[in-house]
Amino acid sequence: MARAKNFNAGPAALPLEALERAQRELLDYAQSGMSIMEHSHRGKEYEAVHDEAIRLLRELAGIPDAYDVLFLQGGASQQFATLPMSFLPAGKSADYVLTGVWGEKAVEEAKGLGQVRLAANTGKEAPAAGGGSTRSYTRVPKQSELELDPAAAYVHLTTNETIGGAQFHYVPEVKAPLVADMSSDFLWKPFDVSKYAFCYAGAQKNLGPSGLVVVIARKDFLETGRKDIPKIFQYRTHAKNNSLYNTPPTFGIYLARNVLLWIKETGGLAAMERRNRQKADALYGVLDKHAGFYVAPVERASRSTMNVVWTIGRPELEEVLLGEAKKAGMVGLKGHRSVGGFRASIYNAVSPEWVAVLTDFLDAFAKKHA
Ligand SMILES: Cc1ncc(COP(=O)(O)O)c(C=O)c1O
């Protein structure tokens, strides 16, 4: 089978080794005569997988003991709501740093639940791909641009905006607890968990299949959450029960375990960073080489190492490019429907070889059509 060179933004490419292991174990997990999906979440086979996934995540990301690791459901979008529900009490406000569409969605949910301030907003009015106007985000703010409220309940940022392609390459210094949506750049490199009070990530980019969300949060911060909301929405409920309060997404967690093992066997997060930087450099390199033909709108200092976005000045060539790329085995290069153009998501599992095929293709395409 020829594997598609998959540049989708999420659900996205998974490491072949993780999938092959799942294939080998699918019908008969650990000689139990059934698949891991069919095991009770209270049984010893599943619990071993669950605990191994948490242990590997703690080891790879260097998560301190003062932090809980939770496996939740409902997508990162549910976190947009459960966060303010828990941590934005009446009389306080939360600071949001807006650098793209996902941040907008987080703000929208928080506004429905409490008071929100924008500590920064790098969006500008721009024409939308399908007509009308939208906001275009091409950078993250500098530290000096952040207008922070030291008394904020928390400061929320999106470390990597999957659609616009702007990524934070520094961790803002803030007084209030720092909360980050890391959905599309989780585990792309080593990161200092201790700078954050609360991080969350949907799994379907760098960690596994959709249906699973990881939360890494300081225990004392979690304890400050409201107690007068339904138990299922209180983070402490899941923390106290090792994410086994109710039935977790067992197969998603199993596959995340396989992906974490692959990361470990590949050399951990430092190796991921080397691999990811090399891929991003190659791809931005070819876009810059043909800068008159391709337009990479994100400012250099904010360029995403995970989601590389670009357009071409000649819209009539868009479908041609996508069609030829598909013939060459590449999928997922169409930009998000709200912004158009192209996007190559080059998460951990996207190999440098696939990126080399894409860069050679873009180079040849530009030479032919420029
Ligand atoms: C940065 C970011 N945040 C949040 C989400 C929403 O995730 P979900 O669809 O799992 O709710 C996405 C989805 O792609 C994302 O890229």
The ligand as an ORCA input file, in Angstrom:
! r2SCAN-3c Opt
* xyz 0 1
  C      -5.697     25.474     18.053
  C      -6.999     24.737     18.070
  N      -7.809     24.882     19.133
  C      -8.986     24.239     19.198
  C      -9.420     23.410     18.198
  C     -10.763     22.726     18.314
  O     -10.591     21.390     18.502
  P     -11.808     20.369     18.508
  O     -12.326     20.297     17.107
  O     -11.169     19.106     18.959
  O     -12.824     20.875     19.456
  C      -8.607     23.225     17.076
  C      -9.063     22.308     16.000
  O      -8.473     22.107     14.990
  C      -7.371     23.911     17.007
  O      -6.568     23.765     15.953
*
